[in-house]
Amino acid sequence: MAKLYFRYSAMNAGKSTALLQVAHNYEEQGQQVKLYTAAIDNRYGVGLITSRLGAQRNAEVFDSDTNFLEQVSGVACLLVDESQFLSSAQVSQLHQLAQVRGVPVICYGLRSDFRGEPFPGSAYLLALADDIEEIKNICTCGKKATMNIRVDDQGRRIREGEQVSIGGNERYRQACGRCFYSA
């Protein structure tokens, strides 16, 4: 039976690397996959899933108008990067793809933002996913990182602002809960 999977972590844990590896594994066995990433994520170019290790692949993009039920058919697996940017309706569509159409769907994303608040897509993935897995990462203090911290151009912590501000290592740091609250 196909499932909806949610694989989440703090920043810089290797989510995109893991997604690209899963795509490679399917394709190595002669199976077709479809990859999606958020249109809003333009760090490496729109429609590209890029690992910090350098691996990169083209992907379809999703935005608020994307209907996965209309766009996905004939694939062995659907892989979604930056899934925190999905809407509740889109998470429901992905769940239906797995449960009704039998297409495994694996979503990779952040669980919470720089304020410790859940992203809407992640909240619905936590509610509907059949399988939830945390991808581990470490804080600079050596403890398990579960949170994200936003920083400015001088590396100072930012505690307020819009939930979404696209960026990588220059804009975000992963942190354990203790460092998140004490930094």
C-alpha positions, 0 to 999 in steps of 0.5 A, spaced: 500 500 500 502 506 498 503 512 503 504 519 504 511 520 507 513 526 511 521 527 512 522 533 516 528 536 519 531 543 521 535 547 516 541 543 513 540 536 515 540 533 508 533 533 506 534 535 498 540 530 498 536 525 501 530 526 496 535 526 490 538 519 492 531 516 493 529 519 485 536 516 483 534 509 486 527 509 483 530 511 476 536 506 477 531 500 477 527 503 471 522 506 474 519 513 473 519 519 478 516 526 478 520 531 482 516 538 485 519 544 489 516 550 491 516 556 486 518 561 491 524 557 492 529 561 488 536 560 491 539 556 486 534 558 480 527 556 480 525 549 478 531 546 481 532 541 487 539 543 489 543 539 495 549 543 499 553 537 496 552 540 489 548 535 486 542 538 482 536 536 478 530 540 475 523 539 478 516 541 476 514 547 481 508 548 485 505 554 487 498 555 491 494 554 484 498 547 483 493 541 483 497 535 484 491 530 482 490 533 475 498 533 474 500 527 477 499 520 473 503 514 471 509 515 476 512 510 481 513 515 486 512 523 487 517 527 491 516 534 493 522 538 496 520 544 500 513 541 502 512 546 508 510 551 503 504 546 501 497 548 502 492 544 506 488 542 500 495 540 496 497 536 502 490 533 502 491 531 494 498 528 496 494 524 501 489 522 496 494 520 491 497 515 495 491 512 498 486 512 492 491 512 486 497 508 490 502 513 488 507 513 494 508 520 495 515 523 499 515 530 502 521 533 505 521 540 509 521 544 515 517 543 521 517 550 523 519 557 522 525 561 525 520 563 531 518 556 532 511 556 529 509 551 524 508 552 517 501 550 514 504 545 510 508 542 515 502 542 520 497 538 515 503 533 513 504 532 520 496 530 521 495 526 514 502 523 513 502 515 514 509 515 516 513 521 519 521 521 520 525 526 523 532 527 519 537 528 524 542 534 524 546 537 530 546 544 533 553 548 534 553 546 541 553 538 539 546 537 541 540 535 536 538 541 532 530 541 532 529 549 531 531 554 526 534 561 527 534 567 522 540 571 522 541 578 518 547 580 514 552 581 520 549 574 523 545 577 528 539 573 530 532 576 527 526 574 532 520 578 528 518 578 521 514 575 515 514 567 516 517 566 509 524 569 507 528 565 502 535 563 504 540 558 506 546 558 510 547 566 509 540 567 512 539 561 517 542 556 522 539 550 525 539 550 533 537 545 539 531 547 543 536 550 549 540 554 544 534 557 540 531 560 547 537 562 549 541 565 543 
